[in-house]
């Protein structure tokens, strides 16, 4: 859940993290508040477990994050 106070909202940008199913379709989406692209990417990398996640800021694609291959951390 996204919780922002006034100061955080002022310096943050809203990104979208789209969790994809095995067929590559959007299964769910989450808003990620971050100060910049690098911060948003770090947050999304930490979110990846079993599903691929795509990170977007409006219409700007910022990356696709894949789960670690079995046997790799």
N, C-alpha and C positions, 0 to 999 in steps of 0.2 A: 504494500500500500504506500502511496506517495504522501508524505507529510512535509510541508514546507512552511517555514516561518517567513516573515517579510524579507529578512536579509538574505536567506538562502534563495528565495524566489527571485530576488533582484539580480543575483549573480549567476543563477543557473539557467541552463537551456533545457528544453524538453526534447528528449530523444525517444524513439520507439524501438523496443526489442520484440521481434516477432519470432516466436518459437514455432518451428516447422515440424510437421509429422513426417513419417517415413516416406510418404509420397511427395514431399516437398511443398505441401500446402500449409498455410498458416493455421496452426492449432490454437494459438492464443497470442495475446499481445500485452505488453507491459510498458508503462511510461518509466523512463529512466531520467532522473534529474542529474545533470552534471555540469561542471563549470566549463569544460571544453571536450573536444573529441577524444583526446587521450584518456581522460577520466571516464568518459562513457564507455570506451572500449574495455578498460580495466574492469568496470562493473559487470559488463556483459560476459567477459571471460570467466568471471567468478560465478556467473549464473548457469553456465553450460554444465549439464550433467549427462543426460541421455539423448537430448535433442539438439539439433542444429539451431542456432539463433542468428537471425539477421538483424543488424543495427542500422537504423535510418534516422536522419534528421530531416523532417518534412519529406522532400523528394530526393534527398541526397543520400546515396547508399554509402555506408561507412565500413561495412565488412560483414563477413559470414564467419561464424565461429562454430567449429565442429567439436563434438565430444572427443576426448582422448581415445585412441584405438585401444582395444582390450590388451592388457598387459603393459600399458604405458601410462604414466601419470603426468 
